[in-house]
Amino acid sequence: MKRRLSIGLLSLGLVLGVVYPLVAGDQAEPTCLKCRVKGLVGAMRAGDVERSMSYLAEDFELRDAAGNQRFDRDAMPGVLQWDAALNAKLAFSALEWEGDTVRGEFSQTNDLLDLLGLKARRFKIEFEFSGDLIRRQVYDVLPTDGPSVAQALEPFLEWANATHTDELTAIYPDGRWVYGAAAAQGWVELLQAWRVESEIASAGPTAPAP
């Protein structure tokens, strides 16, 4: 089965920032774009899909640095619902603002990564603005100690293919991630079942009572 990582494992946000124009005399200063990024991240941490979407331009695009994966604005509600359903926990550091671009380092964990026994995933993310809305968001995955998501999935997929084929097909058709709250919940339930069976198997047979 072909496996592709997705931004569904990834999610992008943290400190809630409310933006008010700063007035110097009669002329407002340009919008604080770092504050806009913090506002987006805060909305994502709160699981507020509608507010998160309000930061995105109509021609918004989310993609990886290599250009292998792209999401337009229409796809983003599903991605954001996925993150919210997985209780994504995000952090950022070293935000830099230059012109119409904000860059920073981000880390994320969520219920799916926790159930796979994985550490937080780390990214560099660049936010390119059009006015005060994000037009393009580009992420680059940074090295992380331990196995990759694909490696951690292997024993689970072997088990699910053998014992829960229909449930796996619904959330991972042809090795593709499907985004949305229902798919996220399906992953959590199936991973929890796998963990329980794996723990029982590793414990071995129970000795009979004397």
Secondary structure, DSSP 8 states (H G I E B T S, - for coil): ------TTT-------------EETTEE----HHHHHHHHHHHHHTT-HHHHHTTEEEEEEEEETTSS-EEEGGGHHHHHHHHHHTT-EEEEEEEEEETTEEEEEEEEE-HHHHHTT---EEEEEEEEEETTEEEEEEEEEE--SS--HHHHHHHHHHHHHHH-HHHHHHHSGGG----SHHHHHHHHHHHHHHHHHHHHHHH-------
